[in-house]
Amino acid sequence: MSNEQPATRVVSASKVEMTEIVFPTDANPLGNVMGGRIMQWLDICAAVCAGRHARTPVVTASVDKIDFLNPVPVGGVVVLLASLNFTGRTSMEVGVKVWQEDRLTGTRKPVASAYLTFVSLDPQARVPRAVPQVVPETVEEKRRFDAAKGRRDYRLKTRGLG
Ligand SMILES: CC(C)(COP(=O)(O)OP(=O)(O)OC[C@H]1O[C@@H](n2cnc3c(N)ncnc32)[C@H](O)[C@@H]1OP(=O)(O)O)[C@@H](O)C(=O)NCCC(=O)NCCS
């Protein structure tokens, strides 16, 4: 770890909320947002979260299963919330939840969720570089940290690196 980086960083320091409106160019022929557009927004939101934690260039290494729960029509407001779940030495798992926000009531309906893994790189973006270890503070952050550790072990096993 370079002197410029702290050894640890709390989860709340890198949380991201991103808001989009579904335009006709985002929609499928049924008039709802395309799954691919949601995937793009997930990647962007999670990348900002990972970069905010690492303060280095980051790349998407993998995306776990994405569940699409409800459609969002053109004109709908989409809110994405990203949170840093877990850090390895150079990798980070980010969890993202996607919601549709009702403009009138402000209530939110779940749209999608996913876990993405990012790898921090050196300033020349050539080799992986260590990240500050994430410190979960709340009960929920600790629960996500423990669950993410299990998913990391599974990923390592299924990539033949476990
Ligand atoms: C991601 C990448 C940097 C990893 O490089 P690598 O040489 O395999 O690095 P290492 O084997 O040293 O692994 C580095 C870390 O990445 C993790 N990692 C590598 N491949 C991974 C994968 N497919 N899924 C999850 N984590 C992965 C390793 O577990 C390790 O984590 P740790 O340091 O926390 O233990 C490299 O594969 C890459 O550049 N891929 C292309 C990324 C890209 O173009 N993304 C899309 C555009 S942003």
The ligand as an SDF file (V2000), in Angstrom:
LIG
                    3D

 48 50  0  0  0  0  0  0  0  0999 V2000
   -9.2760   -8.0870  -13.7610 C   0  0  0  0  0  0  0  0  0  0  0  0
   -7.7840   -8.2310  -14.1070 C   0  0  0  0  0  0  0  0  0  0  0  0
   -7.0860   -6.9040  -13.8700 C   0  0  0  0  0  0  0  0  0  0  0  0
   -7.2120   -9.2790  -13.1510 C   0  0  0  0  0  0  0  0  0  0  0  0
   -5.8680   -9.4490  -13.5510 O   0  0  0  0  0  0  0  0  0  0  0  0
   -5.0530  -10.7540  -13.1410 P   0  0  0  0  0  0  0  0  0  0  0  0
   -3.7300  -10.6960  -13.7720 O   0  0  0  0  0  0  0  0  0  0  0  0
   -5.9320  -11.9530  -13.2940 O   0  0  0  0  0  0  0  0  0  0  0  0
   -4.8180  -10.4570  -11.6350 O   0  0  0  0  0  0  0  0  0  0  0  0
   -4.6180  -11.4610  -10.4220 P   0  0  0  0  0  0  0  0  0  0  0  0
   -4.7020  -12.8930  -10.8080 O   0  0  0  0  0  0  0  0  0  0  0  0
   -3.3830  -10.9840   -9.7230 O   0  0  0  0  0  0  0  0  0  0  0  0
   -5.8830  -11.1360   -9.5320 O   0  0  0  0  0  0  0  0  0  0  0  0
   -6.0420   -9.8570   -8.9790 C   0  0  0  0  0  0  0  0  0  0  0  0
   -7.3300   -9.8310   -8.2120 C   0  0  0  0  0  0  0  0  0  0  0  0
   -8.4180   -9.9120   -9.1310 O   0  0  0  0  0  0  0  0  0  0  0  0
   -9.2900  -10.9440   -8.7390 C   0  0  0  0  0  0  0  0  0  0  0  0
   -9.8890  -11.4700   -9.9510 N   0  0  0  0  0  0  0  0  0  0  0  0
   -9.2510  -11.7810  -11.1000 C   0  0  0  0  0  0  0  0  0  0  0  0
  -10.1450  -12.2380  -11.9950 N   0  0  0  0  0  0  0  0  0  0  0  0
  -11.3710  -12.1760  -11.4040 C   0  0  0  0  0  0  0  0  0  0  0  0
  -12.6930  -12.5190  -11.8080 C   0  0  0  0  0  0  0  0  0  0  0  0
  -12.9500  -12.9860  -13.0310 N   0  0  0  0  0  0  0  0  0  0  0  0
  -13.6940  -12.3420  -10.9260 N   0  0  0  0  0  0  0  0  0  0  0  0
  -13.4690  -11.8630   -9.6860 C   0  0  0  0  0  0  0  0  0  0  0  0
  -12.2210  -11.5240   -9.2350 N   0  0  0  0  0  0  0  0  0  0  0  0
  -11.1950  -11.6900  -10.0960 C   0  0  0  0  0  0  0  0  0  0  0  0
   -8.4170  -11.9460   -8.0210 C   0  0  0  0  0  0  0  0  0  0  0  0
   -9.1670  -12.7770   -7.1620 O   0  0  0  0  0  0  0  0  0  0  0  0
   -7.4970  -11.0040   -7.2440 C   0  0  0  0  0  0  0  0  0  0  0  0
   -8.1890  -10.5180   -6.1160 O   0  0  0  0  0  0  0  0  0  0  0  0
   -7.4380  -10.1950   -4.7040 P   0  0  0  0  0  0  0  0  0  0  0  0
   -6.1990   -9.3940   -4.9980 O   0  0  0  0  0  0  0  0  0  0  0  0
   -8.4220   -9.3950   -3.9350 O   0  0  0  0  0  0  0  0  0  0  0  0
   -7.1370  -11.5230   -4.0750 O   0  0  0  0  0  0  0  0  0  0  0  0
   -7.5700   -8.6780  -15.5810 C   0  0  0  0  0  0  0  0  0  0  0  0
   -8.1480   -9.9510  -15.7550 O   0  0  0  0  0  0  0  0  0  0  0  0
   -8.1930   -7.6990  -16.5610 C   0  0  0  0  0  0  0  0  0  0  0  0
   -7.6230   -6.6640  -16.8580 O   0  0  0  0  0  0  0  0  0  0  0  0
   -9.3660   -8.0670  -17.1060 N   0  0  0  0  0  0  0  0  0  0  0  0
  -10.0600   -7.1910  -18.0580 C   0  0  0  0  0  0  0  0  0  0  0  0
  -10.8600   -6.1370  -17.3130 C   0  0  0  0  0  0  0  0  0  0  0  0
  -11.7260   -5.3400  -18.2560 C   0  0  0  0  0  0  0  0  0  0  0  0
  -11.3160   -5.0040  -19.3390 O   0  0  0  0  0  0  0  0  0  0  0  0
  -12.9580   -5.0580  -17.7990 N   0  0  0  0  0  0  0  0  0  0  0  0
  -13.9780   -4.4370  -18.6320 C   0  0  0  0  0  0  0  0  0  0  0  0
  -13.7700   -2.9870  -18.8220 C   0  0  0  0  0  0  0  0  0  0  0  0
  -13.5630   -2.0630  -17.3520 S   0  0  0  0  0  0  0  0  0  0  0  0
  1  2  1  0
  2  3  1  0
  2  4  1  0
  2 36  1  0
  4  5  1  0
  5  6  1  0
  6  7  2  0
  6  8  1  0
  6  9  1  0
  9 10  1  0
 10 11  2  0
 10 12  1  0
 10 13  1  0
 13 14  1  0
 14 15  1  0
 15 16  1  0
 15 30  1  0
 16 17  1  0
 17 18  1  0
 17 28  1  0
 18 19  1  0
 18 27  1  0
 19 20  2  0
 20 21  1  0
 21 22  1  0
 21 27  2  0
 22 23  1  0
 22 24  2  0
 24 25  1  0
 25 26  2  0
 26 27  1  0
 28 29  1  0
 28 30  1  0
 30 31  1  0
 31 32  1  0
 32 33  2  0
 32 34  1  0
 32 35  1  0
 36 37  1  0
 36 38  1  0
 38 39  2  0
 38 40  1  0
 40 41  1  0
 41 42  1  0
 42 43  1  0
 43 44  2  0
 43 45  1  0
 45 46  1  0
 46 47  1  0
 47 48  1  0
M  END
$$$$
